[in-house]
Amino acid sequence: MSLKTIWQQFFPSAPPTFTEADLAPGSQAGKVFIVTGANSGIGKELAKFLYPTGATIYLAGRSEERIAKAIAEIEATAPATNTKGTLKSLHGLDFSDLRTVKPAVEAFAAQEKTLHVIWNNAAMGCVPGSSTPQGLEAHMGANAVGPFLFTSLLLPFLRAGAKSAGRASRVVWTGSVQIEMNAPPGGIDFPRLNGGKTVTQYVDYAASKCGNLFLAHEAAARWGGEDIISVCQNPGNLYTAIYAGEHWLFVLFLRKFVLYDAKYGAYTMMFAGFSDRITAAQNGCYIWPFGVIKPNSREDVYKAIGEGKAAQFWEWCEEKVKPFM
């Protein structure tokens, strides 16, 4: 762990490298996007930026009511333009319960034939003792295994999107500076994967985020030949609903001195989804806030990838989602 690199991710010295100004109105007409966790926080801010581009944007999440509210807010506050996109609800999707994933994909498939970018943004913080209905540790189930199943089921649409657009489709996974700060040695404690319950909140959260780093690397290796780019990004330290359960004085301190507005995380995600700096040569890369291609600072994590641990984690995920494909 490098204190310098952690500091640089907490407090980026450079401004965002990709903003709404880099997406011209109407520039994404005909494209189809999915943003998970889009009813609040980073996901909603990202959907706001995508709306004027003319794309069809699916806001994916659990609550139909909350997604409808987010759509109404985005439409009401959008800048005046003749190139507004189409916002659609993909509700009922709860990554903490794998049974909800395939029905959401089927609802998408009933309306679309292609998918050009998916942002796996949704994430959860869970208390000790938590597990998913499938018996997985709560963070790993919701933050890594659920998105893996969702993306795997959407793979045919990503392939079709790449063919229709003449450029690579993209899968954006979400990491965190917590990988550097709290992930166990090698990123994931494999003997604990089948443990079933949250033990140490920050360590288990960090391990789930390292799982996304592993999945981004493996997806790049396995799908790159099909014109699909897969990256993992740390959106930054941002004020979102994940802090809802914290003491208000602690949150007040964080908002004043540490946390950035959620829109800055959307800038990181836009870089991951659109920047021309990310080419086939950077497939599988890690992205710092707010749009900088740099590796995670944990050498032991990359050593684990080199030793086949990312492939091992992918195969473990495949086994866990098999009954829900």
C-alpha positions in Angstrom: 0.0 0.0 0.0 1.3 3.4 -1.0 0.2 6.4 1.1 1.1 8.7 -1.8 -1.2 6.9 -4.3 -4.0 6.7 -1.8 -3.7 10.5 -1.1 -3.7 11.1 -4.9 -7.0 9.2 -5.3 -8.5 11.0 -2.3 -7.5 14.4 -3.6 -6.9 14.3 -7.4 -4.6 17.1 -8.4 -5.9 17.4 -11.9 -9.4 18.4 -13.1 -11.7 15.8 -14.7 -10.3 14.7 -18.1 -13.7 14.0 -19.7 -16.9 15.9 -18.9 -20.3 16.6 -20.4 -18.6 19.1 -22.7 -16.9 16.2 -24.4 -20.2 14.6 -25.4 -21.9 16.7 -28.0 -25.7 16.9 -28.1 -27.0 14.1 -30.2 -23.6 12.5 -30.5 -24.8 9.1 -29.1 -28.1 8.9 -31.1 -28.9 5.3 -31.8 -26.7 4.0 -29.0 -28.0 2.0 -26.0 -26.6 2.3 -22.5 -27.3 0.7 -19.1 -26.5 2.4 -15.8 -27.0 0.3 -12.7 -27.8 2.0 -9.5 -29.1 5.0 -11.5 -31.8 6.3 -9.3 -29.4 8.2 -7.1 -25.8 9.4 -6.6 -23.2 8.8 -9.3 -25.6 6.7 -11.5 -28.2 9.5 -11.6 -25.5 12.1 -12.3 -24.2 10.0 -15.2 -27.7 9.5 -16.6 -28.1 13.3 -16.5 -25.0 13.8 -18.6 -26.0 11.0 -21.1 -29.6 12.3 -21.6 -28.8 15.2 -24.0 -26.7 12.9 -26.2 -29.7 11.3 -27.9 -29.0 7.8 -26.6 -31.4 5.3 -25.1 -30.5 5.0 -21.4 -31.8 2.3 -19.1 -31.8 3.2 -15.5 -31.4 -0.1 -13.7 -32.2 -0.8 -10.1 -34.6 -2.2 -7.5 -37.4 0.3 -7.1 -39.7 1.2 -9.9 -40.9 4.2 -7.9 -37.4 5.6 -7.3 -36.3 5.1 -10.9 -39.4 6.9 -12.1 -38.7 9.8 -9.7 -35.1 10.0 -11.0 -36.3 9.9 -14.7 -38.8 12.7 -14.0 -36.0 14.8 -12.3 -33.6 14.3 -15.1 -36.2 15.2 -17.8 -37.2 18.3 -15.8 -33.7 19.6 -15.3 -32.2 18.7 -18.6 -30.6 21.5 -20.7 -32.8 22.8 -23.6 -31.8 20.7 -26.7 -33.5 19.0 -29.6 -31.4 15.9 -29.1 -32.7 14.5 -25.9 -32.4 10.8 -25.4 -34.8 8.3 -24.1 -34.8 7.3 -20.4 -36.2 3.9 -19.6 -36.7 2.0 -16.3 -35.2 -1.4 -15.8 -36.6 -2.0 -12.4 -36.7 -5.1 -10.2 -33.0 -5.6 -10.5 -31.4 -6.4 -7.1 -27.8 -7.6 -7.4 -28.0 -8.9 -3.8 -30.5 -11.5 -5.1 -29.4 -13.4 -8.2 -33.0 -14.5 -8.9 -33.8 -10.9 -10.0 -31.1 -10.6 -12.7 -32.3 -12.8 -15.5 -35.9 -11.3 -15.5 -34.3 -7.8 -15.8 -32.2 -9.0 -18.8 -35.3 -10.5 -20.4 -37.1 -7.2 -19.9 -34.2 -5.4 -21.7 -34.2 -8.1 -24.5 -37.8 -7.5 -25.2 -37.0 -3.9 -26.2 -33.4 -3.9 -27.6 -31.1 -5.8 -29.8 -27.9 -4.0 -29.0 -26.0 -2.6 -26.0 -23.0 -0.3 -26.4 -21.9 0.5 -22.8 -22.9 -0.9 -19.5 -21.8 0.9 -16.3 -21.9 -1.6 -13.4 -22.2 1.3 -10.8 -24.5 -0.1 -8.2 -22.9 -1.1 -4.9 -23.8 -1.8 -1.3 -22.2 -1.4 2.1 -23.3 -4.1 4.6 -23.1 -4.7 8.3 -21.4 -7.8 9.9 -23.5 -10.9 9.7 -25.0 -10.0 6.3 -25.4 -12.5 3.5 -27.4 -12.8 0.3 -30.4 -15.1 -0.2 -28.0 -17.4 -2.1 -25.7 -17.6 0.9 -22.9 -15.4 -0.4 -21.1 -12.8 1.7 -23.3 -9.7 1.2 -20.7 -7.4 -0.4 -19.3 -10.1 -2.7 -22.7 -11.1 -3.8 -24.1 -7.7 -4.5 -21.0 -5.9 -5.7 -19.3 -8.5 -7.8 -21.3 -11.7 -8.4 -24.5 -9.9 -9.3 -22.9 -7.6 -11.8 -21.0 -10.6 -13.2 -24.2 -12.5 -13.9 -25.9 -9.4 -15.3 -23.0 -8.6 -17.7 -22.6 -12.3 -18.8 -26.3 -12.4 -19.7 -26.0 -9.2 -21.7 -22.9 -10.4 -23.6 -24.8 -11.1 -26.9 -26.1 -7.5 -26.9 -22.6 -6.1 -26.3 -21.3 -8.2 -29.2 -24.2 -6.9 -31.4 -23.5 -3.3 -30.2 -19.9 -3.5 -31.3 -20.9 -4.8 -34.8 -23.6 -2.1 -35.2 -21.5 0.8 -34.1 -18.2 -0.3 -35.8 -16.3 0.3 -32.5 -15.9 -1.6 -29.3 -18.6 -1.9 -26.8 -17.5 -1.2 -23.2 -18.1 -2.8 -19.8 -17.3 -0.5 -16.9 -16.8 -2.2 -13.5 -16.5 -0.2 -10.3 -13.5 -0.4 -7.9 -12.5 1.7 -5.0 -9.6 3.1 -3.1 -10.6 0.7 -0.5 -8.8 -2.0 -2.5 -5.6 -0.4 -1.6 -6.5 0.4 1.9 -8.4 -2.7 3.2 -8.3 -5.6 0.7 -6.8 -8.8 2.2 -3.4 -10.0 0.9 -3.7 -10.8 -2.8 -7.0 -8.9 -3.0 -9.4 -11.7 -2.2 -9.2 -14.3 0.6 -10.3 -17.3 -1.4 -10.9 -19.7 1.6 -13.5 -17.2 2.8 -15.4 -16.9 -0.4 -17.9 -19.5 0.6 -18.0 -18.3 4.2 -21.4 -16.8 3.7 -21.5 -13.8 6.1 -19.9 -10.4 6.4 -17.2 -10.5 9.1 -15.3 -7.2 8.8 -17.3 -4.6 6.9 -14.4 -2.6 5.2 -12.3 -5.6 4.4 -15.2 -7.5 2.9 -16.3 -4.4 0.9 -12.7 -4.0 -0.4 -12.5 -7.6 -1.4 -15.7 -7.3 -3.4 -14.2 -4.3 -5.2 -11.0 -6.2 -5.9 -13.3 -8.8 -7.3 -14.5 -6.2 -9.9 -10.8 -5.5 -10.7 -10.3 -9.2 -11.3 -13.4 -9.4 -13.4 -12.5 -6.4 -15.5 -9.1 -8.0 -16.2 -10.6 -11.4 -17.1 -13.4 -10.0 -19.2 -10.7 -8.1 -21.2 -8.8 -11.3 -21.8 -11.8 -13.4 -22.6 -13.9 -10.9 -24.6 -11.4 -8.5 -26.1 -11.2 -10.5 -29.3 -14.9 -9.8 -29.8 -14.4 -6.1 -29.8 -15.4 -5.6 -26.2 -13.4 -3.3 -23.9 -13.6 -4.0 -20.1 -12.2 -1.6 -17.5 -12.4 -1.0 -13.8 -12.6 2.5 -12.4 -12.4 4.1 -9.0 -15.0 6.9 -9.3 -13.5 8.9 -6.4 -14.4 9.7 -2.8 -17.9 11.0 -3.3 -21.0 12.0 -1.3 -23.6 9.3 -2.1 -26.3 7.3 -0.3 -23.7 4.8 0.9 -23.1 7.2 3.8 -26.8 7.3 4.8 -26.2 5.1 7.9 -23.2 7.0 9.2 -23.3 9.6 12.1 -24.3 13.0 10.8 -21.3 14.7 12.4 -18.9 12.2 10.6 -20.7 12.8 7.3 -20.6 16.6 7.8 -16.8 16.4 8.3 -16.4 14.2 5.3 -18.5 16.4 3.0 -16.5 19.5 4.1 -12.9 18.1 3.8 -12.9 14.7 2.0 -15.9 14.0 -0.3 -16.6 15.4 -3.7 -19.9 16.0 -5.4 -21.3 12.8 -7.0 -21.0 14.4 -10.5 -17.2 14.0 -10.3 -17.7 10.2 -10.1 -19.9 10.5 -13.2 -16.9 12.2 -14.9 -14.7 9.2 -14.1 -17.4 6.9 -15.5 -17.8 8.9 -18.7 -14.0 8.7 -19.2 -14.2 4.9 -18.7 -17.2 4.6 -21.1 -16.1 7.0 -23.9 -12.5 8.2 -23.9 -10.5 7.6 -27.0 -7.5 7.2 -24.7 -8.8 3.8 -23.8 -7.9 1.5 -26.8 -7.6 -2.2 -27.2 -4.1 -1.8 -25.8 -5.5 -0.6 -22.5 -8.2 -3.3 -22.3 -8.5 -4.4 -18.7 -7.0 -1.2 -17.3 -7.6 0.5 -14.0 -8.8 4.2 -13.9 -8.2 6.7 -11.1 -10.4 9.7 -10.4 -11.3 11.7 -12.3 -10.2 10.0 -15.5 -6.6 8.9 -15.3 -5.3 5.5 -16.5 -3.1 4.2 -13.7 -2.7 0.8 -12.0 -3.9 0.1 -8.5 -0.9 0.5 -6.2 -1.2 -2.9 -4.6 1.6 -5.0 -6.1 0.3 -8.1 -4.3 -3.0 -7.7 -6.2 -1.3 -7.7 -9.6 0.9 -10.6 -8.5 -2.3 -12.5 -7.7 -3.6 -11.7 -11.2 -0.4 -13.0 -12.7 -0.7 -16.2 -10.7 -4.1 -16.9 -12.1 -6.2 -15.6 -9.2 -8.4 -13.4 -11.4 -9.2 -16.5 -13.6 -9.9 -18.5 -10.5 -12.3 -15.8 -9.2 -14.0 -15.7 -12.6 -14.5 -19.5 -12.5 -15.8 -19.3 -9.0 -18.4 -16.6 -10.1 -19.4 -18.8 -13.1 -20.1 -21.7 -10.7 -22.2 -19.5 -8.4 -24.3 -18.0 -11.2 -24.8 -21.2 -13.1 -28.3 -21.9 -11.7 -29.4 -18.4 -12.6 -28.3 -18.3 -16.3 
